[in-house]
Amino acid sequence: MKGADFIRAIRKIGKARNVPVVFEPRHGKGSHGRLYYGDRFTTVKDRRKEIGEGLLNAMLAQLGLSKQDLE
């Protein structure tokens, strides 16, 4: 899953659960940005590159979500 796909998936989950989702590209260095899911957030690396399995799990945990939520 690429960074842009991850952001899109979290926005879809947020819309379904009525949770505000905001991506702020300024809150990161270089191509990184901060993705807010309600009052939780995670840092998304380059939106054009693949997210590794371990990083994906860590990002979901920071947002309080699981892999099943992405399906």
Residue, then its C-alpha position, 0 to 999 in steps of 0.5 A: m500500500k502506498g502512502a496516498d492509498f493509506i490516506r484515502a483508506i483512512r478518509k473512507i473509514g473516517k467518513a463511515r464512522n463520522v470521525p474527522v480526518v485531516f492530512e497536513p503536509r506542512h507538519g513533516k519534513g520533506s515529503h512527510g506529513r501528519l495524518y489526523y484521525g479524530d484526536r489521534f495522529t500518525t506521520v505518513k512518509d512519501r505518499r508515492k512510496e510503498i509502506g512496509e508491513g511493520l510501518l503500516n501496523a505501527m501507523l494503524a496502532q497510532l490511529g487506534l485502528s487495525k488491519q481489519d478496518l482497512e478491508 
